[in-house]
Amino acid sequence: MSPLEQMIQDAKVCNERLYKMEGRVNVHKRRGKLSSNSKPKQTPRSATFGEGWRNSPLTEQEIDDIKYFLSKDWCVGSTAKIVGVSMSTVKKYM
């Protein structure tokens, strides 16, 4: 048997084993390719209320606190943590 014929026989054996395993293991992932089912599904971000969201506007005291800490050269992150708002909210008052 020539080397070419031997490689063809080996390839047939490998392909048979891969097709048997296909139900148990995603063959595309092992080969480094993404299958169409491997992408995570995104959740829509249209809701802006509920747990973790602030639904009321800032009070005057909170705005004054933001302005005070920024006037004392505090960074945006520290000011946001102390006042209890997001960094983007603090940046609005810079």
N, C-alpha and C positions, 0 to 999 in steps of 0.2 A: 504494500500500500504506500502510495507516494505521500509526501508531507501535505500536499494540497488536499488530497482525499481525507487524510487524517484530520485536518482542520475543519473540513466540511462536516465530518461525523461529530466532532467535538461541539461545533456550533449547533447542530441539531439537538444534541443532548442538553446543552445549556438552555436553548429556547424552550424545550419541553419542560424543564424544571421551572423556568421563569413563568410560563403560562400556568403551571400548577400552583405557584406561589402567589399569583396575581390577586387572588381573592383575599389573601391574608396580609400582604404587604403591598404598598403602593409602589409599583416598579418605577414610575417616573421620578419619585423622590430619591430613590437610590441612585438613579442616573444623573441626578443634579438638576432635573427639569421640574418645573412646577406644573402640576396637573390643574385642571380648571376648578376642582373642588378644594384645592389647598389654600385658596385666598380667603382671609377672614372677611366676614360680612360686616359692613359698617352700620352702626345704628344712626338713625337720623337725629340731628341736633336742633330740631325746631323748637323743642320745649325749653322755655326759659323760666320755669317756675318749679316749685317743689323743694325737696330736701337738698340742701347745698346751694340754693340760689337765694339771693337777697332780693326781695320784691318791694321793699320800701326805699324811698330816696334817702340820701344822707341827711342827717340832722345838722343843724348849725354848729352844734358842739363838735361833731366829727369833722366837719369842714375846717373849723378853727384849729382843731388838733393837728390835722394834716398840714395846714399852713404854718403852724408853730414849729413842728418838727422839721419841716423842709427849710424854714428860715434859720434853724440851728445847724444846718448842713448835715442832717441825717440822710442816709441813703434811702432810696425808694422802697427797697425790700424791708428794711427795719421799720420804716414808718408804716407800711402796710400791715405788718405783723402787730405793731403796738395798737393801731387804731382798729384793726379787725376788718380791713377791706382788701381788695385785690390791688396788685401793683399797677394795673392799668387805670384803676380809679385814682390812685395817688398821682399818676402821671398827668391826669387831666387838670390837676390843681397846681402844677409846677409853674 
